[in-house]
Amino acid sequence: MSSAAAGLPLGSDCGEALDALGRASRIVLSTHHNADGDGAGSEAALAMHLAGRGKHVRIVNPTPFPEAFAFLLDDASRVLPVGGQEAADACREADLAVVLDTSEAKRIGPVHALIRHLPAVVIDHHPAGADGISGIVVRDTTAAATGEMVFALLERDGAAWTPQMAAALYTAVLTDTGGFRFSNTTPTCLRTAARLIELGAAPHDLHRRVYGSFRRRRFALLQESLATLEVHESGRVAWMIVPGAAYGRTQASVEDLEGFVDVPRSIRGVEVALLFRVAKDGQTKVSMRSGAAVDVNQLAAAFGGGGHPRAAGAVLPEPMEEAVRRVVGAVVGALAE
């Protein structure tokens, strides 16, 4: 076991999780809706590891596997759309479900109904929420990314590493640390990244794929969103709204929003940044980012959401104007305290 793997306090549940993975023959993997690089990369790497052990593995997510991270998959046919018969059959025939990068049932949406009859392994670096998925839970809130935890698990399992497995987990860590810029970039995280490079991950190529190959539609969407940028009179809170009609005009998607919240976050003096958008069901989604002044996980929890102390989110039933008023007011109040 590498020093990077040894540095992660995964606890006794790690052994139980590996035993469950070893016993299972048909396994379904899932992650939260609108999967990010951490969820997608963790799924891709674990799927390759398990397939290499002779397991029948399928990926069933509540929303489509992100186009931006499809290059991490070694076999795209493993990914099954949640509403299809193949996904329902795969979940019915499986003997284990593995949920990555979330431990909350509501975060996997319709997938939960498909896998609730299965024993489950949950691997997550977020704090526990109120709507926990039952099963063996491997949790480490000190980990920079779930991919860091999956790396440690696979090292302990004696993985037969391939460059593509290493690339998937390097991408997971890269994206959840904002390119190794965020405060969750720890010595253990960097040791993990170094080990993954030794195993075949190519930093320059992966950075280019993740941060240097955006479609033009993303910038058209950003252009429209920038017109909504506002800064509170205190100078400590800034927010931006993604206009609902802009998706149609720009032919963009939710995937194209990656990094948008960093725009208000980058304004000098801003301590909390917010990004608002309208969900398909008409509710308002907000992403929150914070410096050291405010625990946005607690703020998000007050609105039924959650995440990390420095990065969290929530869904509000109110229309946009009211949601912005409530959330900005809560942030200003928290900063005043």
C-alpha positions as CSV (number, residue, x, y, z in Angstrom):
1,M,0.0,0.0,0.0
2,S,1.4,3.4,-1.0
3,S,2.0,6.2,1.5
4,A,-0.9,8.1,-0.2
5,A,-3.3,5.3,0.5
6,A,-2.0,4.9,4.0
7,G,-2.7,8.6,4.7
8,L,-6.5,8.2,4.3
9,P,-8.4,7.3,7.5
10,L,-11.0,5.1,5.8
11,G,-11.9,3.2,8.9
12,S,-13.0,-0.4,9.5
13,D,-15.8,-0.1,6.9
14,C,-13.1,-0.1,4.2
15,G,-12.6,-3.9,4.8
16,E,-16.3,-4.6,4.8
17,A,-16.7,-2.7,1.5
18,L,-13.8,-4.6,-0.1
19,D,-15.4,-7.9,1.1
20,A,-18.7,-7.0,-0.4
21,L,-17.1,-6.0,-3.7
22,G,-15.2,-9.3,-3.7
23,R,-18.3,-11.4,-3.1
24,A,-20.5,-9.7,-5.7
25,S,-20.6,-10.8,-9.3
26,R,-23.1,-8.3,-10.8
27,I,-22.6,-4.7,-9.6
28,V,-24.4,-1.5,-10.4
29,L,-22.5,1.8,-9.9
30,S,-24.2,5.2,-9.5
31,T,-23.4,8.8,-8.5
32,H,-25.3,12.0,-7.9
33,H,-27.3,13.8,-10.6
34,N,-25.3,16.1,-12.9
35,A,-22.2,14.1,-12.2
36,D,-19.0,16.1,-11.9
37,G,-15.4,15.0,-12.6
38,D,-15.2,13.4,-9.1
39,G,-18.3,11.3,-9.5
40,A,-17.7,10.4,-13.1
41,G,-14.0,9.6,-12.6
42,S,-14.6,7.5,-9.5
43,E,-17.2,5.5,-11.4
44,A,-15.0,5.0,-14.4
45,A,-12.0,3.8,-12.4
46,L,-14.0,1.5,-10.1
47,A,-15.8,0.0,-13.1
48,M,-12.5,-0.8,-14.8
49,H,-11.1,-2.3,-11.6
50,L,-14.2,-4.5,-11.0
51,A,-14.4,-5.6,-14.7
52,G,-10.8,-6.6,-14.5
53,R,-11.7,-8.9,-11.6
54,G,-14.3,-10.6,-13.8
55,K,-17.4,-8.7,-12.4
56,H,-20.4,-7.7,-14.5
57,V,-20.5,-4.0,-14.1
58,R,-23.1,-1.4,-15.2
59,I,-23.3,2.4,-14.5
60,V,-26.8,3.8,-13.9
61,N,-26.9,7.5,-13.1
62,P,-29.9,9.7,-12.5
63,T,-28.7,12.0,-15.3
64,P,-26.7,11.1,-18.4
65,F,-23.0,10.4,-18.0
66,P,-21.3,13.8,-18.6
67,E,-20.1,14.3,-22.2
68,A,-17.0,16.2,-20.9
69,F,-15.8,13.1,-19.0
70,A,-16.9,10.4,-21.4
71,F,-13.2,10.0,-22.4
72,L,-12.5,8.4,-19.0
73,L,-14.7,5.4,-19.8
74,D,-13.0,2.3,-21.3
75,D,-16.3,0.9,-22.3
76,A,-19.2,3.3,-22.9
77,S,-21.7,0.4,-23.3
78,R,-21.6,-0.1,-19.5
79,V,-23.5,3.1,-19.1
80,L,-27.3,2.6,-19.2
81,P,-29.9,5.4,-19.3
82,V,-31.9,5.4,-16.1
83,G,-35.3,5.3,-17.8
84,G,-34.6,2.4,-20.0
85,Q,-35.4,-1.3,-19.7
86,E,-31.8,-2.3,-19.7
87,A,-31.1,-0.2,-16.6
88,A,-34.1,-1.6,-14.8
89,D,-33.0,-5.2,-15.7
90,A,-29.4,-4.5,-14.6
91,C,-30.5,-3.2,-11.2
92,R,-33.0,-6.1,-10.8
93,E,-30.3,-8.7,-11.6
94,A,-27.5,-7.1,-9.6
95,D,-26.3,-8.4,-6.2
96,L,-24.7,-5.1,-5.1
97,A,-25.0,-1.4,-5.6
98,V,-22.2,1.1,-5.2
99,V,-23.0,4.7,-4.8
100,L,-20.2,7.2,-5.2
101,D,-19.7,10.9,-4.2
102,T,-23.0,11.1,-2.3
103,S,-24.7,9.2,0.5
104,E,-28.1,10.8,0.2
105,A,-31.0,9.0,-1.6
106,K,-32.5,12.2,-3.0
107,R,-29.2,12.9,-4.8
108,I,-29.5,9.8,-6.9
109,G,-33.1,10.5,-7.7
110,P,-34.9,7.7,-9.7
111,V,-31.9,5.3,-9.3
112,H,-32.7,4.9,-5.6
113,A,-36.0,3.2,-6.4
114,L,-34.1,0.8,-8.7
115,I,-31.5,-0.2,-6.2
116,R,-33.2,0.1,-2.8
117,H,-33.7,-3.7,-2.7
118,L,-29.9,-4.3,-3.0
119,P,-27.2,-4.4,-0.4
120,A,-25.1,-1.2,-1.0
121,V,-21.7,0.2,-0.5
122,V,-21.5,4.0,-0.3
123,I,-18.2,5.8,-0.8
124,D,-18.3,9.5,-0.1
125,H,-16.3,12.5,1.2
126,H,-19.3,14.7,2.1
127,P,-20.7,15.0,5.6
128,A,-23.7,12.7,6.3
129,G,-27.1,14.1,5.3
130,A,-30.5,13.4,6.8
131,D,-31.6,11.1,3.9
132,G,-28.9,8.5,4.0
133,I,-28.6,5.4,1.8
134,S,-28.6,2.2,3.9
135,G,-25.5,0.0,3.6
136,I,-21.8,-0.1,4.2
137,V,-20.8,3.5,4.3
138,V,-17.1,4.4,3.8
139,R,-16.9,8.1,4.6
140,D,-13.9,10.4,4.9
141,T,-14.7,14.1,5.1
142,T,-11.0,15.0,5.2
143,A,-10.5,13.6,1.7
144,A,-10.2,16.1,-1.1
145,A,-12.4,14.0,-3.4
146,T,-14.2,10.7,-3.5
147,G,-11.6,9.7,-6.1
148,E,-9.0,10.0,-3.5
149,M,-10.9,7.5,-1.4
150,V,-11.4,5.1,-4.3
151,F,-7.7,5.3,-5.0
152,A,-7.0,4.2,-1.5
153,L,-9.5,1.4,-1.6
154,L,-8.1,0.1,-4.9
155,E,-4.5,0.2,-3.6
156,R,-5.6,-1.8,-0.6
157,D,-7.4,-4.2,-3.0
158,G,-4.2,-4.8,-4.9
159,A,-5.5,-3.2,-8.1
160,A,-3.9,-4.0,-11.5
161,W,-3.5,-0.4,-12.4
162,T,-3.8,0.8,-16.0
163,P,-3.1,4.4,-17.3
164,Q,-6.8,4.9,-17.9
165,M,-7.7,4.0,-14.3
166,A,-5.1,6.4,-13.1
167,A,-6.3,9.1,-15.5
168,A,-9.9,8.7,-14.2
169,L,-8.9,9.1,-10.6
170,Y,-6.5,11.9,-11.3
171,T,-9.3,13.7,-13.1
172,A,-11.5,13.2,-10.0
173,V,-9.0,14.8,-7.7
174,L,-8.1,17.5,-10.2
175,T,-11.6,18.7,-10.6
176,D,-12.7,18.6,-7.0
177,T,-9.7,20.7,-6.0
178,G,-10.3,23.2,-8.8
179,G,-7.0,22.2,-10.5
180,F,-5.3,22.0,-7.1
181,R,-6.3,25.6,-6.2
182,F,-8.9,25.1,-3.5
183,S,-8.3,24.8,0.3
184,N,-9.0,21.1,0.2
185,T,-5.7,20.6,-1.6
186,T,-3.8,18.7,1.1
187,P,-0.4,16.9,1.2
188,T,-2.3,13.6,1.0
189,C,-4.2,14.8,-2.1
190,L,-1.0,15.8,-3.8
191,R,0.7,12.5,-2.9
192,T,-2.3,10.7,-4.4
193,A,-1.9,12.8,-7.6
194,A,1.8,12.0,-7.7
195,R,1.2,8.3,-7.4
196,L,-1.5,8.4,-10.1
197,I,1.0,10.2,-12.4
198,E,3.5,7.3,-11.7
199,L,0.7,4.9,-12.6
200,G,0.2,6.6,-16.0
201,A,-2.0,9.7,-15.6
202,A,-0.8,12.5,-17.9
203,P,-1.2,15.9,-16.1
204,H,-0.9,18.1,-19.1
205,D,-3.2,16.1,-21.3
206,L,-5.9,15.8,-18.6
207,H,-5.7,19.5,-17.7
208,R,-6.2,20.3,-21.4
209,R,-9.2,18.0,-21.7
210,V,-10.8,19.2,-18.5
211,Y,-10.0,23.0,-18.6
212,G,-8.9,23.7,-22.1
213,S,-11.4,22.2,-24.5
214,F,-14.8,23.9,-23.8
215,R,-17.4,24.2,-26.5
216,R,-18.2,27.7,-27.8
217,R,-21.7,27.4,-26.5
218,R,-20.3,27.5,-23.0
219,F,-19.0,31.0,-23.6
220,A,-22.2,32.2,-25.2
221,L,-24.0,31.0,-22.0
222,L,-21.4,32.7,-19.8
223,Q,-21.8,35.9,-21.8
224,E,-25.5,36.1,-21.1
225,S,-25.0,35.1,-17.4
226,L,-22.4,37.8,-16.9
227,A,-25.0,40.5,-17.6
228,T,-26.7,39.4,-14.3
229,L,-23.6,39.6,-12.1
230,E,-24.3,41.6,-8.9
231,V,-22.2,42.4,-5.8
232,H,-23.9,43.2,-2.4
233,E,-23.3,46.7,-1.1
234,S,-21.0,45.1,1.6
235,G,-18.7,43.9,-1.1
236,R,-18.6,40.5,0.6
237,V,-21.2,38.6,-1.4
238,A,-21.6,38.3,-5.2
239,W,-23.9,36.3,-7.3
240,M,-24.8,35.5,-10.9
241,I,-28.0,34.1,-12.5
242,V,-28.0,31.8,-15.5
243,P,-31.0,33.0,-17.6
244,G,-33.4,30.1,-18.2
245,A,-34.0,31.1,-21.8
246,A,-30.3,31.2,-22.5
247,Y,-30.0,27.4,-22.8
248,G,-32.3,27.4,-25.8
249,R,-30.6,30.4,-27.4
250,T,-27.1,29.0,-26.9
251,Q,-27.9,25.3,-27.2
252,A,-25.9,24.9,-24.0
253,S,-26.6,22.4,-21.2
254,V,-26.1,22.1,-17.4
255,E,-22.7,20.6,-18.2
256,D,-21.5,23.9,-19.6
257,L,-22.0,25.6,-16.2
258,E,-18.8,24.0,-14.8
259,G,-16.8,26.8,-13.2
260,F,-19.3,29.6,-13.6
261,V,-19.6,30.1,-9.8
262,D,-15.9,31.0,-9.9
263,V,-16.7,34.2,-11.7
264,P,-18.3,36.0,-8.7
265,R,-15.9,34.2,-6.4
266,S,-12.9,35.9,-8.1
267,I,-14.0,39.4,-7.4
268,R,-11.8,41.1,-4.9
269,G,-13.3,41.3,-1.4
270,V,-16.0,38.7,-2.1
271,E,-16.1,36.0,0.6
272,V,-19.2,34.1,-0.6
273,A,-20.1,33.5,-4.2
274,L,-23.5,32.2,-5.5
275,L,-24.7,30.9,-8.8
276,F,-28.5,30.6,-9.4
277,R,-30.3,28.7,-12.2
278,V,-33.8,27.4,-12.9
279,A,-34.2,23.7,-12.8
280,K,-36.4,21.8,-15.3
281,D,-39.2,21.5,-12.7
282,G,-39.3,25.3,-12.1
283,Q,-37.4,25.3,-8.8
284,T,-34.3,27.4,-8.2
285,K,-30.9,25.8,-7.8
286,V,-28.1,27.6,-6.0
287,S,-24.4,26.7,-5.9
288,M,-22.4,28.3,-3.0
289,R,-18.7,28.9,-2.6
290,S,-17.0,30.4,0.4
291,G,-13.7,31.5,1.8
292,A,-13.0,31.0,5.5
293,A,-15.7,33.3,6.8
294,V,-18.9,31.2,6.3
295,D,-19.7,27.5,6.4
296,V,-21.9,27.2,3.3
297,N,-22.7,23.6,4.1
298,Q,-24.7,24.9,7.1
299,L,-26.3,27.6,5.0
300,A,-27.3,25.1,2.3
301,A,-28.7,22.7,4.9
302,A,-31.1,25.4,6.1
303,F,-32.5,25.3,2.5
304,G,-32.6,21.5,2.4
305,G,-29.3,21.1,0.6
306,G,-25.7,20.4,1.7
307,G,-22.2,19.8,0.6
308,H,-18.9,20.9,2.1
309,P,-18.0,23.9,4.4
310,R,-16.5,25.7,1.4
311,A,-18.7,24.4,-1.4
312,A,-22.4,23.4,-1.2
313,G,-25.7,23.8,-2.9
314,A,-29.5,23.6,-2.5
315,V,-32.8,23.6,-4.4
316,L,-35.5,26.1,-3.4
317,P,-39.1,25.8,-4.4
318,E,-39.5,29.6,-4.9
319,P,-39.1,31.4,-8.2
320,M,-35.8,33.0,-9.0
321,E,-36.4,36.5,-7.5
322,E,-37.6,35.2,-4.2
323,A,-34.9,32.5,-4.0
324,V,-32.2,35.1,-4.6
325,R,-33.6,37.4,-2.0
326,R,-33.8,34.6,0.6
327,V,-30.3,33.1,0.0
328,V,-28.5,36.4,-0.3
329,G,-30.2,37.6,2.9
330,A,-29.1,34.4,4.7
331,V,-25.5,34.8,3.5
332,V,-25.4,38.5,4.6
333,G,-26.8,37.5,8.0
334,A,-24.2,34.7,8.4
335,L,-21.3,37.1,7.5
336,A,-22.6,39.7,10.0
337,E,-22.4,37.1,12.7
